[in-house]
């Protein structure tokens, strides 16, 4: 950390975006967005296969500037809303900003439609002249066969504002206002969801059970409403993408956006199903170590011993910074930019968006990070994870805005790698064998949450989207979700009925369908990368930085190939589970 500087839990500053909607810079940005829209429209008549390199380059530059301003405006609204989801003005601003940007985007959508319409030879003539935009231009053409006429594309963009986008805003507003009541030491206590989730890792089995039951009592109370919101979003996804655009399947939409073939995603998920005995074996061992007669879903994240103390925010941050510095000082310095520029909201409070995220606005700006820090070691890990995302973004800041961010699966690379750096640093300092074992067990818990749990979420999504397209009920989706859990855990973990509501509590499947397999992909990739790091030491770091610096400027296949990996090879995915099996053996030996 900066010498002498104190870091406190508080909300972020958005001054690097705008000081308010009435500020001169905000109004200027809105005006400039309109002017750019008009300027880009003036190039419409120039678009032909014979367009000059000069004119084509000018359009790209204006489009880049348009997206830069649009991203800043939308980020400002979203960050305001995330800081307080009960703020009606912030909620309204999100809708208004989306509407303004959609209207502007609809006026310039002709460029991408024209670009997809020309022949491969005609496109290649221009691509070779603009290497810095090469992957972006190629990716645009990947959806050529699923693209509709201009008027239809404009209608869909407008429809989304009052359709799926509005439904997601309603879902967030509903669920982020929830409060949960626990009885601890004979006293009732009201907590947010983030506050509640610390109790699922409590050493007392009854408190863990109480926390989960309260979570799903509250979500289940609105379960039919939340389930209907989800069905409406899934139906919208199906009708637009499968029925109208003719994508092969609902998940193919995300796969093509990620530039990952369906067969690779199928291989990834099939490998997880095949290896479900790995985590079942882990939970059987954990049951034995906890001396439990029955191992239930309440016990998944149970600690081996009582957590002695809470870790203040500044200390947790210092632990993360030290772990990053030991790996690479530049990595640590980039993470601390988020703090030094006041781009983090770390305090837990009612109305604030639950969970954690890192939002990248532009390659020209340091990302904003949201966490709900409560002082547990898991919160320190979350802090490392989100700062890892920010570091990834900052390493890629030489890329233009079109190619800055890695696709979703590769976007988890630096974040999950950062968590592994943290655990290694903690193990290096810790001499107590019981605490060392606890840290390794917590790491295995996190591996489960990131790999297997997310893979089974994706499997549920595939089934749910299929059922919703054919017509189904919330009760039937609940039943399928329970079947999903039973298949995942087998006979090792007992699952009680209230877990049928777990799926309505997962924001990712509402906001970004089929996002979740990105976590599985990213963690299994990182296990391979980390193994390489342990083998090669500091010699590995330049290669790792190269992966991060690529951002979204190459296909995932090419980025992984540069690192020596082939994601078509079953052995690549199996390697991650082999690493976990080695971890299991390490736990069993000790």
RODOTI-435408 format. One record per residue (C-alpha): chain; x, y, z; residue in one letter. Coordinates in pm, whole numbers. Example, Ala and Ser with C-alpha at 12.3 -4.5 7.8 and 13.67 -1.06 7.14 Angstrom:
  mol       u       v       w  type
    A    1230    -450     780     a
    A    1367    -106     714     s
% end
This chain:
  mol       u       v       w  type
    A       0       0       0     x
    A     102     361     -43     x
    A     326     459     247     x
    A     123     623     524     x
    A    -210     603     341     x
    A    -508     459     530     x
    A    -775     261     350     x
    A   -1125     254     495     x
    A   -1448      80     404     x
    A   -1671     323     221     x
    A   -1851     380    -104     x
    A   -1665     462    -424     x
    A   -1617     794    -598     x
    A   -1757     832    -949     x
    A   -1581    1165   -1009     x
    A   -1361    1006   -1277     x
    A   -1682     955   -1472     x
    A   -1909    1248   -1380     x
    A   -1981    1457   -1072     x
    A   -2354    1434   -1136     x
    A   -2616    1434   -1409     x
    A   -2641    1812   -1393     x
    A   -2268    1862   -1432     x
    A   -2116    2026   -1738     x
    A   -1911    1715   -1824     x
    A   -2219    1489   -1809     x
    A   -2425    1717   -2031     x
    A   -2129    1755   -2269     x
    A   -2101    1375   -2295     x
    A   -2470    1347   -2377     x
    A   -2437    1615   -2644     x
    A   -2125    1458   -2790     x
    A   -2301    1121   -2813     x
    A   -2568    1288   -3026     x
    A   -2315    1469   -3246     x
    A   -2115    1149   -3304     x
    A   -2433     965   -3395     x
    A   -2510    1226   -3659     x
    A   -2151    1223   -3792     x
    A   -2148     844   -3826     x
    A   -2484     852   -4004     x
    A   -2332    1083   -4265     x
    A   -2104     798   -4374     x
    A   -2393     569   -4458     x
    A   -2392     657   -4827     x
    A   -2017     592   -4851     x
    A   -2045     228   -4746     x
    A   -1968      -4   -5034     x
    A   -1722    -290   -5092     x
    A   -1496     -31   -5259     x
    A   -1488     208   -4961     x
    A   -1150     375   -4919     x
    A    -920     272   -4638     x
    A    -922     634   -4517     x
    A   -1301     654   -4488     x
    A   -1324     311   -4329     x
    A   -1063     411   -4070     x
    A   -1246     735   -3994     x
    A   -1569     544   -3929     x
    A   -1388     302   -3695     x
    A   -1239     593   -3498     x
    A   -1579     760   -3462     x
    A   -1741     432   -3359     x
    A   -1469     380   -3100     x
    A   -1534     724   -2955     x
    A   -1911     660   -2958     x
    A   -1870     336   -2761     x
    A   -1630     506   -2518     x
    A   -1885     775   -2430     x
    A   -2179     533   -2423     x
    A   -1988     301   -2190     x
    A   -1905     586   -1953     x
    A   -2264     707   -1939     x
    A   -2407     360   -1881     x
    A   -2137     271   -1626     x
    A   -2219     584   -1428     x
    A   -2587     490   -1408     x
    A   -2516     125   -1324     x
    A   -2263     211   -1053     x
    A   -2504     457    -891     x
    A   -2774     190    -893     x
    A   -2543     -83    -759     x
    A   -2444     136    -466     x
    A   -2812     177    -373     x
    A   -3064     -42    -556     x
    A   -3348     124    -364     x
    A   -3263     470    -502     x
    A   -3550     549    -738     x
    A   -3350     821    -917     x
    A   -3062     581    -986     x
    A   -3306     315   -1104     x
    A   -3472     565   -1336     x
    A   -3134     683   -1465     x
    A   -3041     328   -1569     x
    A   -3358     301   -1779     x
    A   -3322     649   -1926     x
    A   -2957     595   -2016     x
    A   -3029     259   -2176     x
    A   -3305     420   -2382     x
    A   -3084     708   -2503     x
    A   -2795     479   -2593     x
    A   -3024     227   -2764     x
    A   -3183     500   -2974     x
    A   -2838     626   -3076     x
    A   -2712     274   -3143     x
    A   -3012     200   -3363     x
    A   -2919     497   -3583     x
    A   -2568     362   -3646     x
    A   -2643     -11   -3652     x
    A   -2627       8   -4031     x
    A   -2246     -13   -4013     x
    A   -2229    -358   -3851     x
    A   -2506    -485   -4078     x
    A   -2321    -362   -4386     x
    A   -1996    -511   -4258     x
    A   -2159    -852   -4225     x
    A   -2314    -828   -4571     x
    A   -1996    -793   -4779     x
    A   -1797   -1090   -4907     x
    A   -1503   -1246   -4723     x
    A   -1259   -1116   -4984     x
    A   -1398    -764   -4959     x
    A   -1380    -777   -4579     x
    A   -1026    -916   -4580     x
    A    -903    -621   -4788     x
    A    -998    -387   -4507     x
    A    -911    -612   -4211     x
    A    -547    -638   -4316     x
    A    -523    -257   -4314     x
    A    -638    -234   -3951     x
    A    -456    -498   -3744     x
    A    -552    -326   -3417     x
    A    -919    -392   -3492     x
    A    -874    -731   -3659     x
    A   -1039    -958   -3404     x
    A   -1328    -718   -3346     x
    A   -1401    -703   -3718     x
    A   -1378   -1080   -3755     x
    A   -1603   -1138   -3454     x
    A   -1871    -911   -3597     x
    A   -1888   -1135   -3901     x
    A   -1918   -1451   -3687     x
    A   -2285   -1372   -3627     x
    A   -2358   -1294   -3992     x
    A   -2599   -1588   -4037     x
    A   -2794   -1491   -3723     x
    A   -2835   -1124   -3812     x
    A   -3174    -977   -3905     x
    A   -3265    -686   -4134     x
    A   -3195    -341   -3992     x
    A   -3553    -261   -3895     x
    A   -3588    -589   -3707     x
    A   -3259    -535   -3522     x
    A   -3378    -190   -3417     x
    A   -3710    -326   -3289     x
    A   -3530    -589   -3081     x
    A   -3300    -329   -2928     x
    A   -3598    -115   -2827     x
    A   -3789    -417   -2701     x
    A   -3502    -514   -2469     x
    A   -3526    -187   -2274     x
    A   -3879    -252   -2152     x
    A   -3839    -630   -2172     x
    A   -3551    -833   -2034     x
    A   -3354    -531   -1911     x
    A   -3650    -403   -1713     x
    A   -3716    -749   -1572     x
    A   -3356    -773   -1450     x
    A   -3385    -433   -1284     x
    A   -3703    -547   -1108     x
    A   -3531    -871    -999     x
    A   -3235    -678    -855     x
    A   -3459    -424    -680     x
    A   -3670    -698    -525     x
    A   -3391    -923    -408     x
    A   -3147    -655    -289     x
    A   -3403    -513     -48     x
    A   -3445    -847     127     x
    A   -3356    -864     494     x
    A   -3300   -1187     681     x
    A   -3360   -1262    1048     x
    A   -3139   -1492    1252     x
    A   -3143   -1585    1619     x
    A   -2786   -1578    1748     x
    A   -2714   -1635    2118     x
    A   -3084   -1596    2190     x
    A   -3111   -1257    2019     x
    A   -3279   -1178    1687     x
    A   -3054   -1016    1431     x
    A   -3146    -863    1095     x
    A   -2884    -893     820     x
    A   -2840    -841     446     x
    A   -2780   -1136     219     x
    A   -2405   -1077     236     x
    A   -2430   -1069     613     x
    A   -2637   -1386     614     x
    A   -2392   -1580     397     x
    A   -2113   -1552     653     x
    A   -2321   -1781     875     x
    A   -2327   -2066     622     x
    A   -1957   -2104     709     x
    A   -2024   -2099    1084     x
    A   -1876   -2378    1297     x
    A   -2220   -2444    1455     x
    A   -2430   -2685    1240     x
    A   -2755   -2538    1373     x
    A   -2655   -2186    1274     x
    A   -2559   -2305     924     x
    A   -2897   -2474     891     x
    A   -3079   -2167    1022     x
    A   -2897   -1941     773     x
    A   -2983   -2155     471     x
    A   -3343   -2202     580     x
    A   -3384   -1828     627     x
    A   -3227   -1758     286     x
    A   -3470   -1985     106     x
    A   -3766   -1890     326     x
    A   -3729   -1532     204     x
    A   -3651   -1618    -159     x
    A   -3916   -1891    -155     x
    A   -4171   -1638     -29     x
    A   -4134   -1460    -363     x
    A   -4035   -1779    -544     x
    A   -4328   -1789    -783     x
    A   -4279   -1423    -876     x
    A   -3903   -1463    -923     x
    A   -3964   -1786   -1114     x
    A   -4203   -1607   -1349     x
    A   -3947   -1332   -1405     x
    A   -3693   -1600   -1496     x
    A   -3935   -1776   -1732     x
    A   -4010   -1446   -1908     x
    A   -3639   -1379   -1956     x
    A   -3577   -1734   -2083     x
    A   -3875   -1716   -2322     x
    A   -3747   -1386   -2457     x
    A   -3404   -1546   -2507     x
    A   -3557   -1846   -2687     x
    A   -3795   -1659   -2917     x
    A   -3540   -1399   -3021     x
    A   -3236   -1620   -3060     x
    A   -3362   -1967   -3153     x
    A   -3693   -1899   -3326     x
    A   -3608   -1572   -3499     x
    A   -3228   -1563   -3535     x
    A   -3199   -1943   -3581     x
    A   -2918   -2015   -3335     x
    A   -2884   -2392   -3290     x
    A   -2971   -2379   -2919     x
    A   -3009   -2129   -2633     x
    A   -2655   -2191   -2503     x
    A   -2507   -2155   -2854     x
    A   -2582   -1781   -2836     x
    A   -2339   -1739   -2548     x
    A   -2086   -1982   -2694     x
    A   -2067   -1791   -3021     x
    A   -2038   -1460   -2835     x
    A   -1752   -1615   -2635     x
    A   -1603   -1756   -2959     x
    A   -1596   -2103   -2805     x
    A   -1740   -2392   -3010     x
    A   -2039   -2579   -2872     x
    A   -1836   -2900   -2871     x
    A   -1576   -2746   -2636     x
    A   -1843   -2631   -2388     x
    A   -2004   -2976   -2409     x
    A   -1664   -3134   -2342     x
    A   -1613   -2905   -2042     x
    A   -1952   -2990   -1888     x
    A   -1922   -3361   -1967     x
    A   -1583   -3366   -1794     x
    A   -1743   -3213   -1484     x
    A   -2018   -3476   -1482     x
    A   -1762   -3752   -1528     x
    A   -1560   -3618   -1234     x
    A   -1842   -3563    -987     x
    A   -1692   -3845    -770     x
    A   -1393   -3615    -700     x
    A   -1600   -3370    -496     x
    A   -1822   -3645    -358     x
    A   -1504   -3802    -223     x
    A   -1406   -3466     -77     x
    A   -1739   -3423     102     x
    A   -1721   -3779     238     x
    A   -1379   -3695     383     x
    A   -1509   -3366     522     x
    A   -1796   -3548     694     x
    A   -1542   -3773     864     x
    A   -1320   -3482     968     x
    A   -1621   -3295    1113     x
    A   -1745   -3611    1290     x
    A   -2093   -3564    1146     x
    A   -2343   -3848    1143     x
    A   -2504   -3711     826     x
    A   -2345   -3469     583     x
    A   -2607   -3226     452     x
    A   -2613   -2944     202     x
    A   -2597   -2712     505     x
    A   -2246   -2848     574     x
    A   -2081   -2788     236     x
    A   -1881   -2487     355     x
    A   -1849   -2585     721     x
    A   -1512   -2496     874     x
    A   -1303   -2752    1059     x
    A   -1259   -2514    1349     x
    A   -1398   -2189    1479     x
    A   -1271   -1881    1301     x
    A   -1088   -1701    1578     x
    A   -1127   -1342    1463     x
    A   -1254   -1111    1196     x
    A    -995    -948     972     x
    A   -1028    -567     945     x
    A   -1053    -434     593     x
    A    -713    -266     590     x
    A    -545    -582     718     x
    A    -725    -797     460     x
    A    -617    -557     189     x
    A    -258    -571     316     x
    A    -264    -952     298     x
    A    -384    -938     -63     x
    A    -128    -676    -161     x
    A     154    -877      -4     x
    A      49   -1193    -191     x
    A      36   -1001    -519     x
    A     372    -833    -454     x
    A     544   -1164    -385     x
    A     421   -1282    -722     x
    A     500    -963    -915     x
    A     526    -600    -794     x
    A     361    -469   -1112     x
    A      61    -698   -1052     x
    A      26    -554    -700     x
    A      70    -193    -812     x
    A    -211    -228   -1064     x
    A    -444    -372    -799     x
    A    -374     -82    -565     x
    A    -472     170    -832     x
    A    -832      72    -764     x
    A    -790     184    -401     x
    A    -574     485    -470     x
    A    -822     623    -724     x
    A   -1115     557    -490     x
    A   -1280     311    -727     x
    A   -1394      58    -467     x
    A   -1717      23    -268     x
    A   -1635    -218      13     x
    A   -1888    -152     292     x
    A   -2188    -382     343     x
    A   -2519    -197     377     x
    A   -2886    -245     309     x
    A   -2992    -171     -47     x
    A   -2644    -207    -192     x
    A   -2614    -472    -460     x
    A   -2530    -810    -312     x
    A   -2217   -1007    -398     x
    A   -1917    -860    -577     x
    A   -1810    -744    -921     x
    A   -1548    -553   -1116     x
    A   -1681    -315   -1380     x
    A   -1455    -209   -1665     x
    A   -1573     105   -1839     x
    A   -1289     181   -2075     x
    A    -921      98   -2137     x
    A    -857     460   -2038     x
    A   -1001     423   -1686     x
    A    -919     211   -1384     x
    A   -1209     -31   -1321     x
    A   -1457       2   -1033     x
    A   -1484    -282    -780     x
    A   -1778    -369    -553     x
    A   -1741    -605    -257     x
    A   -1942    -649      63     x
    A   -1651    -697     302     x
    A   -1742    -852     639     x
    A   -1401    -957     766     x
    A   -1403   -1331     703     x
    A   -1119   -1501     520     x
    A   -1368   -1566     237     x
    A   -1412   -1187     208     x
    A   -1035   -1147     177     x
    A   -1048   -1406    -102     x
    A   -1331   -1219    -275     x
    A   -1130    -898    -252     x
    A    -833   -1074    -418     x
    A   -1067   -1214    -687     x
    A   -1219    -879    -785     x
    A    -887    -695    -774     x
    A    -754    -971   -1000     x
    A   -1024    -878   -1251     x
    A    -910    -516   -1231     x
    A    -547    -615   -1289     x
    A    -651    -814   -1597     x
    A    -828    -508   -1732     x
    A    -532    -280   -1664     x
    A    -283    -514   -1831     x
    A    -505    -507   -2142     x
    A    -543    -129   -2149     x
    A    -332     -92   -2463     x
    A    -619    -257   -2654     x
    A    -898     -45   -2802     x
    A   -1242     -52   -2643     x
    A   -1366    -315   -2890     x
    A   -1092    -561   -2796     x
    A   -1020    -460   -2441     x
    A   -1214    -716   -2239     x
    A   -1149   -1088   -2265     x
    A   -1445   -1315   -2338     x
    A   -1629   -1434   -2027     x
    A   -1439   -1764   -1975     x
    A   -1097   -1601   -2011     x
    A   -1213   -1303   -1804     x
    A   -1195   -1528   -1497     x
    A    -824   -1602   -1549     x
    A    -660   -1329   -1339     x
    A    -931   -1333   -1071     x
    A    -909   -1703    -989     x
    A    -529   -1697   -1025     x
    A    -526   -1414    -768     x
    A    -719   -1630    -520     x
    A    -460   -1906    -556     x
    A    -179   -1656    -494     x
    A    -357   -1550    -176     x
    A    -392   -1906     -41     x
    A     -29   -1984    -120     x
    A      79   -1669      65     x
    A    -131   -1761     368     x
    A       5   -2115     373     x
    A     360   -1985     346     x
    A     318   -1771     659     x
    A     109   -2014     864     x
    A     298   -2266    1082     x
    A       4   -2412    1276     x
    A     -79   -2747    1105     x
    A    -448   -2724    1199     x
    A    -486   -2379    1045     x
    A    -291   -2491     738     x
    A    -532   -2780     693     x
    A    -824   -2538     738     x
    A    -686   -2314     461     x
    A    -647   -2609     222     x
    A   -1001   -2724     301     x
    A   -1135   -2374     239     x
    A    -954   -2372     -93     x
    A   -1119   -2701    -185     x
    A   -1454   -2551     -83     x
    A   -1386   -2261    -319     x
    A   -1281   -2499    -598     x
    A   -1613   -2676    -556     x
    A   -1804   -2345    -565     x
    A   -1619   -2225    -875     x
    A   -1598   -2548   -1075     x
    A   -1865   -2806    -998     x
    A   -2135   -2583    -859     x
    A   -2117   -2350   -1161     x
    A   -2108   -2641   -1408     x
    A   -2426   -2782   -1257     x
    A   -2587   -2437   -1269     x
    A   -2513   -2439   -1643     x
    A   -2660   -2789   -1677     x
    A   -2974   -2667   -1499     x
    A   -2992   -2364   -1730     x
    A   -2977   -2586   -2037     x
    A   -3262   -2800   -1906     x
    A   -3466   -2503   -1779     x
    A   -3448   -2315   -2111     x
    A   -3556   -2632   -2291     x
    A   -3852   -2682   -2053     x
    A   -3960   -2317   -2062     x
    A   -3965   -2317   -2443     x
    A   -4204   -2614   -2430     x
    A   -4414   -2480   -2144     x
    A   -4354   -2554   -1778     x
    A   -4429   -2438   -1423     x
    A   -4215   -2302   -1142     x
    A   -4289   -2620    -942     x
    A   -4157   -2834   -1227     x
    A   -3841   -2622   -1246     x
    A   -3800   -2665    -870     x
    A   -3822   -3043    -912     x
    A   -3563   -3041   -1190     x
    A   -3331   -2829    -978     x
    A   -3354   -3075    -688     x
    A   -3278   -3360    -931     x
    A   -2976   -3159   -1046     x
    A   -2850   -3138    -685     x
    A   -2911   -3508    -619     x
    A   -2713   -3603    -930     x
    A   -2429   -3370    -831     x
    A   -2399   -3496    -473     x
    A   -2508   -3859    -507     x
    A   -2555   -4044    -180     x
    A   -2282   -3847      -4     x
    A   -2471   -3521      62     x
    A   -2827   -3506     192     x
    A   -3027   -3223      30     x
    A   -3336   -3086     204     x
    A   -3643   -2962      20     x
    A   -3594   -2587      67     x
    A   -3296   -2600    -172     x
    A   -3547   -2625    -455     x
    A   -3547   -2240    -437     x
    A   -3173   -2202    -477     x
    A   -3197   -2135    -850     x
    A   -3415   -1824    -807     x
    A   -3143   -1676    -583     x
    A   -2870   -1689    -852     x
    A   -2856   -1345   -1022     x
    A   -2626   -1456   -1306     x
    A   -2883   -1686   -1465     x
    A   -3129   -1395   -1477     x
    A   -2895   -1117   -1592     x
    A   -2662   -1311   -1825     x
    A   -2793   -1650   -1940     x
    A   -2522   -1919   -1962     x
    A   -2258   -1695   -1805     x
    A   -2186   -1941   -1524     x
    A   -1980   -2200   -1715     x
    A   -1722   -1924   -1753     x
    A   -1627   -1980   -1388     x
    A   -1573   -2351   -1446     x
    A   -1374   -2284   -1763     x
    A   -1166   -2016   -1593     x
    A   -1086   -2217   -1280     x
    A    -982   -2533   -1468     x
    A    -765   -2317   -1696     x
    A    -607   -2148   -1394     x
    A    -526   -2483   -1234     x
    A    -323   -2561   -1545     x
    A    -160   -2217   -1546     x
    A     -80   -2234   -1177     x
    A      77   -2576   -1216     x
    A     297   -2422   -1486     x
    A     387   -2135   -1253     x
    A     492   -2374    -976     x
    A     708   -2564   -1223     x
    A     870   -2263   -1394     x
    A     871   -2002   -1116     x
    A     930   -1639   -1216     x
    A    1007   -1746   -1574     x
    A     633   -1807   -1612     x
    A     533   -1446   -1535     x
    A     606   -1286   -1878     x
    A     395   -1554   -2048     x
    A     114   -1497   -1798     x
    A     124   -1121   -1852     x
    A     104   -1184   -2226     x
    A    -222   -1373   -2175     x
    A    -366   -1090   -1967     x
    A    -243    -818   -2202     x
    A    -418    -984   -2496     x
    A    -754    -889   -2344     x
    A   -1009    -966   -2615     x
    A    -777    -910   -2911     x
    A    -756   -1280   -3005     x
    A    -981   -1583   -2996     x
    A    -976   -1792   -2676     x
    A    -838   -2078   -2884     x
    A    -543   -1866   -3003     x
    A    -471   -1716   -2660     x
    A    -463   -2063   -2503     x
    A    -257   -2204   -2789     x
    A       1   -1931   -2726     x
    A      22   -2064   -2369     x
    A      60   -2422   -2493     x
    A    -297   -2543   -2431     x
    A    -552   -2708   -2660     x
    A    -909   -2678   -2536     x
    A   -1031   -2948   -2777     x
    A    -818   -3203   -2589     x
    A   -1009   -3386   -2311     x
    A    -677   -3414   -2123     x
    A    -669   -3035   -2083     x
    A    -994   -3035   -1885     x
    A    -916   -3357   -1704     x
    A    -586   -3207   -1590     x
    A    -770   -2969   -1359     x
    A    -951   -3255   -1188     x
    A    -624   -3448   -1162     x
    A    -483   -3146    -976     x
    A    -783   -3159    -739     x
    A    -729   -3531    -682     x
    A    -370   -3452    -581     x
    A    -504   -3193    -336     x
    A    -737   -3456    -196     x
    A    -447   -3694    -142     x
    A    -254   -3416      33     x
    A    -545   -3364     274     x
    A    -580   -3737     335     x
    A    -207   -3773     411     x
    A    -228   -3500     673     x
% end
